[in-house]
Amino acid sequence: MTTTMLIIQFVLTILITIVILLQKSTSIGLGAYSGSNDSMFGSKGPTNFLQKATYTLGLLFVLNTLALGYFYNQESSKSAIDKIDIHSIVPSAPSTNSVPSAPASN
C-alpha cells in the first residue's frame, strides 16, 4: 500500500511542478509557451485552468502526504526487538537428565 502511495507522491510532485512552471508570472517564466488567445483554454488563456489544476494537485499532494505519514507510522510502530523471535536466538536450557552428576567422594 505504501509503495503505491509513494509512487503516486512522485507523480504528483512532477505534475504540480509542471503546472506551476506553466503559469504566467511577472517575469513570464515558462508561461510564454502556453499559446495565444485562440488556444483551447479560451480568450483568457490557461490561467483559470492552471490555477484550478494547481489547487487540485496541491490538495491531493497534501492528502497523500498525510496518508503516507499515517501508514508509515503504523508499519514502524513496532520496535526492532518486537520483530525478533527470541526463541530462535536463545538456546534452550539442557534437560536435567543430560547433566552429569558430581563424582562421589570417598
C-alpha distances in whole Angstrom, upper triangle without the diagonal:
4,5,5,6,9,10,11,12,15,16,17,18,20,21,22,25,26,27,28,31,32,33,37,38,41,42,40,37,36,36,40,38,37,40,43,44,44,40,38,37,40,43,41,39,35,35,34,31,30,30,28,26,26,25,22,20,21,20,17,16,17,15,12,13,14,10,9,12,12,8,10,13,12,11,14,16,18,21,21,24,22,20,23,25,29,31,30,31,34,37,39,42,45,47,50,52,51,53,56,59,61,64,67,70,74
4,5,5,6,9,10,10,12,14,15,16,18,20,21,22,24,25,26,28,30,32,35,36,39,39,38,35,34,35,38,37,36,39,42,43,43,39,37,36,40,42,40,38,34,34,33,31,29,29,27,25,24,24,22,19,19,19,16,14,15,14,10,11,12,9,6,9,10,7,7,11,11,9,12,15,17,19,20,23,21,19,23,25,28,31,30,31,34,37,39,42,45,47,50,52,51,52,56,59,61,64,67,69,73
4,5,5,6,9,10,11,13,14,15,17,19,20,21,23,24,26,27,29,31,35,35,39,38,37,34,32,34,37,35,34,37,41,42,42,38,36,36,39,42,40,37,34,34,33,31,29,29,28,25,24,25,22,19,20,20,17,15,17,16,12,13,15,12,9,12,13,10,10,14,14,12,15,18,19,21,21,24,23,21,24,26,30,32,30,31,35,37,39,43,46,48,51,53,52,53,57,59,61,65,68,70,74
4,5,5,6,9,10,11,12,14,16,17,18,20,21,23,24,26,27,29,33,34,38,37,36,33,31,32,35,33,32,35,38,39,39,36,33,33,36,39,37,35,31,31,31,28,26,27,25,22,22,22,20,17,18,18,14,14,16,14,11,12,14,12,10,14,14,12,13,16,16,15,17,20,22,24,24,28,26,24,27,29,33,35,34,35,38,41,43,46,49,51,54,56,55,56,60,63,65,68,71,73,77
4,5,5,6,9,10,10,12,14,15,16,18,20,21,22,24,26,27,31,32,35,35,34,31,29,30,33,32,31,34,37,38,38,35,32,31,35,38,35,33,29,29,28,26,24,24,23,20,20,19,17,15,15,15,11,10,12,11,7,9,11,8,7,10,12,10,11,14,14,14,16,19,21,23,24,28,26,24,28,30,33,36,35,36,39,42,44,47,50,52,55,57,56,57,61,64,66,69,72,74,78
4,5,5,6,9,10,11,13,14,15,17,19,20,21,23,25,26,30,31,34,34,33,29,28,29,32,31,30,34,37,38,38,35,33,32,36,38,36,33,29,29,29,26,24,25,24,21,20,20,18,15,16,16,13,11,13,12,9,9,12,10,7,11,13,11,11,14,15,14,16,19,21,23,23,27,26,24,27,30,33,35,34,35,38,41,43,47,49,52,55,57,56,57,60,63,65,68,71,73,77
4,5,5,6,9,10,11,12,14,16,17,19,20,22,23,25,29,30,33,33,31,28,26,28,31,29,28,31,35,36,36,32,31,30,34,36,34,32,28,28,28,25,23,24,23,20,19,20,18,15,16,17,13,12,14,14,11,12,15,13,11,14,16,14,14,18,19,18,19,23,24,26,26,30,29,27,30,32,35,38,36,37,40,43,45,49,52,54,57,59,58,59,62,65,67,70,74,76,80
4,5,5,6,9,10,10,12,14,15,16,18,20,21,23,26,28,31,31,30,27,25,26,29,27,26,29,32,34,34,30,28,27,31,33,31,29,25,25,25,22,20,21,19,16,16,17,14,11,13,13,10,9,12,11,8,10,13,12,10,14,16,14,15,18,19,19,21,23,26,28,28,32,31,29,32,35,38,40,39,40,43,46,48,51,54,56,60,62,60,62,65,68,70,73,76,78,82
4,5,5,6,9,10,10,12,14,15,16,18,20,22,25,26,29,29,28,25,24,25,28,27,26,29,32,34,34,30,29,27,31,33,31,29,25,25,24,22,20,20,19,16,15,16,14,10,11,12,9,7,9,10,7,7,11,11,9,12,14,14,14,17,18,18,20,22,25,26,27,31,30,28,32,34,37,40,39,39,43,46,48,51,54,56,60,62,60,61,65,68,69,73,76,78,82
4,5,5,6,9,10,11,13,14,16,17,19,21,24,25,28,28,27,23,22,23,26,25,24,28,31,33,33,29,28,27,31,33,31,28,24,25,25,22,20,20,20,17,16,17,16,12,13,15,12,9,13,14,10,11,14,14,12,15,17,17,16,19,21,20,22,25,27,28,29,32,32,30,33,36,39,41,40,40,43,46,49,52,55,58,61,63,61,62,66,68,70,73,77,79,82
4,5,5,6,9,10,11,12,14,16,17,19,23,24,28,27,25,22,20,21,24,22,22,25,28,30,30,26,25,24,28,30,28,25,22,22,22,19,17,18,18,14,14,16,14,10,12,14,11,10,13,14,11,13,16,16,14,17,20,19,19,22,24,23,25,27,30,31,32,35,35,33,36,38,41,44,43,43,46,49,52,55,58,60,64,65,64,65,69,71,73,76,80,82,85
4,5,5,6,8,10,10,12,14,15,17,20,22,25,25,24,21,19,20,23,22,21,24,27,28,29,25,24,22,26,28,26,23,20,20,20,17,15,15,15,11,11,12,10,7,8,10,8,6,10,11,9,10,14,14,13,16,18,18,19,21,23,23,25,27,30,31,32,36,35,34,37,39,42,45,44,44,48,51,53,56,59,61,65,67,66,67,70,73,74,78,81,83,87
4,6,5,6,9,10,11,12,14,16,19,20,23,23,22,19,18,19,22,21,21,24,27,29,30,26,25,24,27,29,27,24,20,20,20,18,15,16,16,13,11,13,12,9,9,12,10,7,11,13,11,11,15,15,14,16,19,19,19,22,24,24,25,27,30,31,32,36,35,34,37,40,42,45,44,44,47,51,53,56,59,62,65,67,66,66,70,72,74,77,80,82,86
4,6,5,6,9,10,11,13,15,18,19,23,22,20,17,15,17,20,18,18,22,25,27,27,24,23,22,26,28,25,22,19,19,20,18,15,16,17,13,12,15,14,10,12,14,13,11,14,16,14,15,18,19,17,20,23,22,22,25,27,27,28,30,33,34,34,38,38,36,39,42,45,47,46,46,50,53,55,58,61,64,67,69,68,68,72,75,76,79,83,85,88
4,5,5,6,9,10,11,13,16,18,22,22,19,17,15,15,18,17,16,19,23,24,25,21,20,19,22,24,22,19,16,16,17,14,11,13,13,9,9,12,11,8,10,13,11,10,14,15,14,15,18,19,18,21,23,23,24,26,28,28,29,32,35,36,37,40,40,38,41,44,47,50,48,49,52,55,57,61,64,66,69,71,70,71,74,77,79,82,85,87,91
4,5,5,6,9,10,11,15,16,19,19,18,15,14,14,18,17,16,20,23,24,25,21,21,19,22,24,21,19,15,15,15,13,10,11,11,8,6,9,9,6,7,10,10,9,12,14,13,14,17,18,18,20,22,23,23,26,28,28,29,31,34,36,37,40,40,39,42,45,47,50,49,49,53,56,58,61,64,67,70,72,71,72,75,78,79,82,86,88,91
4,6,5,6,9,10,14,14,18,17,16,13,12,13,16,16,15,19,22,24,25,22,22,20,23,25,22,19,16,16,17,15,12,13,14,11,9,12,13,10,10,14,14,11,14,17,16,16,19,21,20,22,25,25,25,27,30,30,30,33,36,37,38,41,41,40,43,46,48,51,50,50,53,56,59,62,65,68,71,73,71,72,75,78,80,83,86,88,92
4,5,5,6,9,12,14,18,17,15,12,9,11,14,12,12,16,19,21,22,19,18,17,20,22,20,17,13,14,16,13,10,12,14,11,10,13,14,11,12,16,15,14,17,19,18,19,22,23,23,25,27,28,28,30,32,32,33,36,39,40,40,44,44,42,45,48,51,54,52,52,56,59,61,65,67,70,73,75,74,75,78,81,82,85,89,91,94
4,5,5,7,10,12,16,16,14,12,10,10,13,12,11,15,17,19,20,17,16,14,18,19,17,14,10,11,12,10,6,9,10,7,6,10,11,9,10,14,14,13,16,18,18,19,22,23,23,25,27,28,28,31,33,33,34,37,40,41,42,46,45,44,47,50,52,55,54,54,57,61,63,66,69,72,75,77,76,76,80,82,84,87,90,93,96
4,5,6,9,10,13,14,12,10,9,9,13,13,12,16,18,20,22,19,19,16,19,20,17,15,12,11,13,12,8,9,11,9,7,10,12,10,10,14,15,14,16,19,19,19,22,24,23,25,28,29,29,31,33,34,34,37,40,41,42,45,45,44,47,50,53,56,55,55,58,61,63,66,70,72,75,77,76,77,80,83,84,87,90,92,96
4,6,8,9,12,12,10,7,6,7,10,10,10,14,17,19,21,18,19,17,20,20,18,15,12,12,15,14,10,12,14,12,10,14,16,14,14,18,18,17,19,22,22,22,25,26,26,27,30,31,31,33,36,36,36,39,42,43,43,47,47,46,49,52,54,57,56,56,59,62,65,68,71,74,77,79,77,78,81,84,85,89,92,94,97
4,7,9,13,12,9,7,5,5,8,8,7,11,14,15,17,14,15,13,16,17,15,12,9,9,12,11,8,10,13,11,10,14,15,14,15,18,19,18,21,23,23,24,27,28,28,30,32,33,33,36,38,38,39,41,44,45,46,50,49,48,51,54,57,60,58,59,62,65,67,71,74,76,79,81,80,81,84,87,88,91,95,97,100
4,6,10,11,8,8,7,5,9,10,8,12,14,15,17,15,15,13,15,15,13,10,8,7,10,10,7,8,11,11,10,13,15,14,15,18,19,19,21,23,24,24,27,28,29,30,33,34,34,36,38,39,40,42,45,46,47,51,50,49,52,56,58,61,60,60,63,66,69,72,75,77,81,83,81,82,86,88,90,93,96,98,102
4,7,8,5,6,7,4,7,9,9,11,13,14,17,15,17,14,15,15,12,10,9,8,11,12,10,10,14,14,13,16,18,18,18,21,22,22,24,26,27,27,30,32,32,33,36,37,37,39,42,42,43,45,48,49,50,54,54,53,56,59,61,64,63,63,66,70,72,75,78,81,84,86,85,85,89,91,93,96,99,101,105
4,5,5,6,9,7,9,12,12,15,16,17,20,19,20,18,19,18,15,13,13,11,14,15,12,12,16,16,14,17,20,19,18,22,23,23,24,27,28,27,30,32,32,33,36,37,37,39,42,42,43,45,48,49,50,53,53,52,55,59,61,64,63,63,66,69,72,75,78,81,84,86,85,85,88,91,92,95,98,100,104
4,6,8,11,10,11,15,15,17,17,19,22,21,23,20,21,19,16,16,16,13,17,18,16,16,19,20,18,20,23,23,22,25,27,26,27,30,31,30,33,35,35,36,39,40,40,42,45,45,45,47,51,51,53,56,56,55,58,62,64,67,66,66,69,72,75,77,81,83,86,89,87,88,91,93,94,98,101,102,106
4,6,9,9,10,13,14,16,17,19,22,21,23,21,22,21,18,17,17,15,19,20,17,17,21,21,19,22,24,24,23,26,28,27,28,31,32,31,34,36,36,37,40,41,41,42,45,46,46,48,51,51,52,56,56,55,58,61,64,67,66,65,68,71,74,77,80,83,86,88,87,87,90,93,94,97,100,102,106
4,6,6,6,9,10,13,14,16,19,17,20,18,19,18,15,14,13,12,16,17,15,16,19,19,17,20,23,22,22,25,27,26,27,30,31,30,33,35,35,36,39,40,40,42,45,45,45,48,51,51,52,56,56,55,58,61,64,67,65,65,68,71,74,77,80,83,86,88,87,87,90,93,94,97,100,102,106
4,5,7,9,10,13,15,18,20,18,20,19,20,20,18,15,14,14,17,17,14,15,19,18,16,19,22,20,20,24,25,23,25,28,28,28,31,33,32,34,37,38,37,39,42,42,42,45,48,48,49,53,53,52,55,58,60,63,62,62,65,68,71,74,77,79,83,85,83,84,87,89,91,94,97,99,103
4,5,6,8,11,14,16,18,16,18,17,19,19,17,14,12,13,16,16,13,15,18,16,15,19,20,19,19,23,24,22,25,28,27,27,31,32,31,33,36,37,36,39,41,41,42,44,47,48,49,52,52,51,54,57,59,62,61,61,64,67,70,73,76,78,82,84,82,83,86,89,90,93,96,98,102
4,5,5,9,11,13,15,13,15,13,15,15,13,10,9,9,13,13,10,13,16,15,14,17,19,18,19,22,23,23,25,27,28,28,31,32,32,34,37,37,37,40,42,42,43,45,48,49,50,54,54,52,55,58,61,64,63,63,66,69,72,75,78,80,84,86,84,85,88,91,92,95,99,101,104
4,6,7,9,12,14,13,15,14,16,15,14,11,11,12,16,16,14,16,19,18,18,21,23,22,23,26,27,26,29,31,31,32,35,36,36,38,40,41,41,43,46,46,47,49,52,53,54,57,57,56,59,62,64,67,66,66,69,72,75,78,81,83,87,89,87,88,91,94,95,98,102,104,107
4,6,9,12,13,11,14,13,15,15,15,11,11,13,16,15,13,16,19,17,18,21,22,21,23,26,26,26,28,31,30,31,34,35,35,37,40,40,40,43,45,45,46,48,51,52,53,56,56,55,57,60,63,66,64,64,68,71,73,77,79,82,85,87,86,87,90,93,94,97,101,102,106
4,7,10,11,8,10,10,12,12,12,8,7,10,13,12,10,14,16,15,15,19,20,19,21,24,24,24,27,29,29,30,33,34,34,36,38,39,39,42,44,44,45,47,50,52,52,56,56,54,57,60,63,65,64,64,68,71,73,76,79,82,85,87,86,87,90,93,94,97,101,103,106
4,7,8,6,9,9,11,11,11,8,9,11,14,14,13,16,18,17,19,22,23,22,24,27,27,28,30,32,32,33,36,37,37,39,42,42,43,45,47,47,49,51,54,55,56,60,59,58,61,63,66,69,67,68,71,74,77,80,83,85,89,90,89,90,93,96,98,101,104,106,110
4,5,6,9,10,9,8,9,7,10,12,15,15,15,18,20,20,21,24,25,25,27,29,30,30,33,35,35,36,39,40,40,42,44,45,46,48,50,50,52,54,57,58,59,63,62,61,64,67,70,72,71,71,75,78,80,83,86,89,92,94,92,93,97,99,101,104,108,110,113
4,5,9,8,6,5,7,6,9,11,13,14,15,17,19,19,21,23,24,25,27,29,30,31,33,35,35,37,39,40,41,43,45,46,47,49,51,51,53,55,58,59,61,64,63,62,65,68,71,73,72,73,76,79,81,85,88,90,93,95,94,95,98,101,103,106,109,111,115
4,7,8,7,7,9,8,11,14,15,15,17,19,20,20,22,25,25,26,28,30,31,32,34,36,36,38,40,41,42,44,46,46,47,50,51,52,53,56,59,60,61,65,64,62,66,68,71,74,72,73,76,79,82,85,88,90,93,95,94,95,99,101,103,106,110,112,115
4,5,6,8,9,7,8,12,13,12,14,17,17,17,19,22,22,23,25,27,27,28,31,32,33,34,37,37,38,41,42,43,44,46,48,48,50,52,55,57,58,61,60,59,62,64,68,70,69,69,73,76,78,81,84,86,90,91,90,91,95,98,99,103,106,108,112
4,6,9,10,8,8,12,12,11,13,16,16,15,18,20,20,21,24,25,25,27,29,30,31,33,35,35,36,39,40,41,42,44,46,46,48,50,53,55,56,60,58,57,60,62,66,68,67,68,71,74,76,79,82,84,88,89,88,90,93,96,98,101,104,106,110
4,7,7,5,5,8,9,7,10,12,13,13,15,17,18,19,21,23,23,25,27,28,29,31,33,33,34,37,38,39,40,43,44,45,46,48,51,53,55,58,57,55,59,61,65,67,66,67,70,73,75,78,81,83,87,89,87,89,92,95,97,100,103,105,109
4,6,5,7,10,10,10,13,14,15,16,18,20,20,22,24,25,26,28,30,31,32,34,36,37,38,40,41,42,44,46,47,48,50,52,55,57,58,61,60,59,62,65,68,70,70,70,73,76,78,82,85,87,90,92,91,92,96,98,100,104,107,109,113
4,5,9,10,11,12,14,16,17,18,20,21,23,24,26,27,29,30,32,33,34,36,38,39,40,42,44,45,46,48,50,50,52,54,57,59,60,64,63,61,65,68,71,73,72,73,76,79,81,84,87,89,93,95,94,95,98,101,103,106,109,111,115
4,7,7,8,10,12,12,14,16,17,18,20,22,23,24,26,27,29,30,32,33,35,36,37,39,41,42,43,45,47,48,49,51,54,56,58,61,60,59,62,65,68,71,70,70,73,77,79,82,85,87,90,93,91,92,96,98,100,103,106,109,112
4,6,8,8,9,11,13,14,15,17,19,20,21,23,24,25,27,29,30,31,33,35,35,37,39,40,41,43,45,46,47,49,52,54,55,59,58,57,60,63,66,68,67,68,71,74,76,80,83,85,88,90,89,90,93,96,98,101,104,106,110
4,6,5,6,8,10,10,12,14,15,16,18,20,21,22,24,25,26,28,30,31,32,34,36,37,38,40,41,42,44,46,49,50,52,55,54,53,56,59,62,65,64,64,67,70,73,76,79,81,84,86,85,86,90,92,94,97,100,102,106
4,6,5,6,9,10,10,12,14,15,16,18,20,21,22,24,25,27,29,30,31,33,35,36,37,39,41,42,43,45,48,49,51,54,54,53,56,59,62,64,63,64,67,70,72,75,79,81,84,86,85,86,89,92,93,97,100,102,106
4,6,5,6,9,10,11,12,14,15,17,18,20,21,23,24,26,27,29,30,32,33,35,36,38,39,41,42,43,47,49,50,54,53,52,55,58,61,63,63,63,66,69,71,75,78,80,83,85,84,85,89,91,93,96,99,101,105
4,5,5,6,9,10,11,12,14,15,16,18,20,21,22,24,26,27,28,30,32,33,34,36,37,38,40,42,45,47,48,52,51,50,53,56,59,61,60,61,64,67,69,72,76,78,81,83,82,83,86,89,91,94,97,99,103
4,5,5,6,9,10,10,12,14,15,16,18,20,21,22,24,25,26,28,30,31,32,34,36,37,38,40,43,45,46,50,49,48,51,54,57,59,58,59,62,65,67,70,74,76,79,81,80,81,84,87,89,92,95,97,101
4,5,5,6,9,10,10,12,14,15,16,18,20,21,23,24,25,27,29,30,31,33,35,36,37,39,42,44,46,49,48,47,51,53,56,59,58,59,62,65,67,70,73,75,79,81,80,81,84,86,88,92,94,96,100
4,5,5,6,8,10,11,12,14,15,17,18,20,21,23,24,26,27,28,30,32,33,35,36,37,41,43,45,48,47,46,49,52,55,57,57,58,60,64,65,69,72,74,77,79,78,79,83,85,87,90,93,95,99
4,6,5,6,8,10,10,12,14,15,16,18,20,21,22,24,26,27,28,30,31,32,34,36,39,41,42,46,45,43,47,50,53,55,54,55,58,61,63,66,69,72,75,77,76,77,80,83,85,88,91,93,97
4,5,5,6,8,10,10,12,14,15,16,18,20,21,22,24,25,26,28,30,31,32,34,37,39,41,44,43,42,46,48,51,54,53,54,57,60,62,65,68,70,74,76,75,76,79,82,83,87,90,92,95
4,6,5,6,9,10,11,12,14,15,17,18,20,21,23,24,26,27,29,30,32,33,36,38,40,43,42,42,45,48,51,53,53,53,56,59,61,64,68,70,73,75,74,75,79,81,83,86,89,91,95
4,5,5,6,9,10,11,12,14,16,17,18,20,21,22,24,26,27,29,30,32,35,37,39,42,41,40,43,46,49,51,51,52,54,58,60,63,66,68,71,73,72,73,77,79,81,85,87,90,93
4,5,5,6,9,10,10,12,14,15,16,18,20,21,22,24,26,27,28,30,33,35,36,40,39,38,41,44,47,49,49,49,52,55,57,60,64,66,69,71,70,71,75,77,79,82,85,87,91
4,5,5,6,9,10,10,12,14,15,17,19,20,21,23,25,26,27,28,32,34,35,39,38,37,40,43,46,49,48,48,51,55,57,60,63,65,68,71,70,70,74,76,78,81,84,86,90
4,5,5,6,9,10,11,12,14,15,17,18,20,21,23,25,26,27,31,33,35,38,36,36,39,42,45,48,47,48,50,54,56,59,62,64,67,69,69,69,73,75,77,80,83,85,89
4,6,5,6,8,10,10,12,14,15,16,18,20,21,22,24,26,29,31,33,36,34,34,37,40,43,45,45,45,48,52,53,56,60,62,65,67,66,67,71,73,75,78,81,83,87
4,6,5,6,9,10,10,12,14,15,16,18,20,21,22,24,27,29,31,34,33,32,35,38,41,44,43,44,47,50,52,55,58,60,63,66,65,66,69,71,73,77,80,82,85
4,5,5,6,9,10,11,12,14,15,17,19,20,21,22,26,28,30,33,32,31,35,38,40,43,43,43,46,49,51,54,57,59,63,65,64,65,68,71,72,76,78,80,84
4,5,5,6,9,10,11,12,14,15,17,19,20,21,25,27,29,32,30,30,34,36,39,42,42,42,45,48,50,53,56,58,61,63,63,63,67,69,71,75,77,79,83
4,5,5,6,9,10,10,12,14,15,16,18,20,23,25,27,30,29,28,31,34,37,39,39,40,42,46,47,51,54,56,59,61,60,61,65,67,69,72,75,77,81
4,5,5,6,9,10,11,12,14,15,16,18,21,23,25,28,27,26,30,33,35,38,38,38,41,44,46,49,53,55,58,60,59,60,63,66,67,71,74,76,80
4,5,5,6,9,10,11,12,14,15,16,20,22,24,27,26,26,29,32,35,37,37,38,40,44,45,48,52,54,57,59,58,59,63,65,66,70,73,75,79
4,5,5,6,9,10,11,12,14,15,19,21,23,26,24,24,28,30,33,35,35,36,39,42,43,47,50,52,55,57,56,57,61,63,65,69,71,73,77
4,5,5,6,8,10,11,12,14,17,19,21,24,23,22,25,28,31,34,33,34,36,40,42,45,48,50,53,55,54,55,59,61,63,67,69,71,75
4,6,5,6,9,10,11,12,15,17,19,22,21,21,24,27,30,33,33,33,35,39,41,43,47,49,52,54,54,54,58,60,62,65,68,70,74
4,6,5,6,9,10,11,14,17,19,22,20,20,24,26,29,32,32,32,35,38,39,42,46,48,51,53,52,53,57,59,61,64,67,69,73
4,5,5,6,9,10,13,16,17,20,18,18,21,24,27,29,29,30,33,36,37,40,44,46,49,51,50,51,55,57,59,62,65,67,71
4,5,5,6,8,11,13,15,18,17,16,19,22,25,28,28,28,31,34,36,39,42,44,47,50,49,49,53,55,57,61,63,66,69
4,5,5,6,9,11,14,17,15,15,19,22,24,27,27,28,30,33,35,38,41,43,46,49,48,48,52,54,56,59,62,64,68
4,6,5,8,11,14,16,14,14,18,20,23,25,26,26,29,32,33,36,40,41,44,47,46,47,51,53,55,58,61,63,67
4,6,7,10,11,14,12,11,15,18,20,23,23,24,26,29,31,34,37,39,43,45,44,45,48,51,53,56,59,61,65
4,5,7,9,12,11,10,14,17,19,22,22,22,25,28,30,33,36,39,42,44,43,44,47,49,51,55,57,59,63
4,6,10,12,10,11,14,17,19,22,23,23,25,28,30,32,36,38,41,43,43,43,47,49,50,54,57,59,62
4,7,8,6,7,11,13,15,18,19,19,21,24,26,28,32,34,37,39,39,39,43,45,47,50,53,55,59
4,5,5,7,9,13,14,17,18,17,19,23,24,27,30,33,36,38,37,38,41,43,45,48,51,53,57
4,5,5,7,10,12,15,15,14,16,20,22,25,28,31,34,36,35,35,39,41,43,46,49,51,55
4,5,5,8,9,12,13,12,14,17,19,22,25,28,30,33,32,32,36,38,39,43,46,48,51
4,6,8,9,12,13,13,15,18,20,22,26,28,31,34,33,33,37,39,41,44,47,49,53
4,7,9,12,12,12,15,18,20,23,26,28,31,34,33,34,37,40,41,45,48,50,54
4,6,9,9,9,11,14,16,20,23,25,28,31,29,30,34,36,38,41,44,47,50
4,6,6,7,9,12,14,17,20,22,25,27,26,27,31,33,36,39,42,44,48
4,5,5,6,9,11,14,17,19,23,25,24,25,28,30,32,36,39,41,45
4,5,6,7,8,11,14,16,20,22,21,22,26,28,30,34,37,39,43
4,6,7,9,13,15,18,21,23,22,23,26,29,31,35,38,40,44
4,6,9,12,15,18,21,23,22,22,26,28,30,33,36,39,43
4,6,9,12,15,18,20,19,19,23,25,27,30,33,36,39
4,6,9,12,15,17,15,16,19,22,24,27,30,33,37
4,6,9,12,14,13,14,18,20,23,26,29,31,35
4,6,9,12,11,11,15,17,19,22,25,28,31
4,7,8,7,8,11,14,17,20,22,25,29
4,5,6,7,11,13,16,19,22,25,28
4,6,6,9,10,13,16,18,21,25
4,6,8,9,13,16,18,21,24
4,6,9,13,15,18,21,24
4,6,9,12,15,18,22
4,7,9,12,15,18
4,6,9,12,15
4,6,9,13
4,6,10
4,7
4
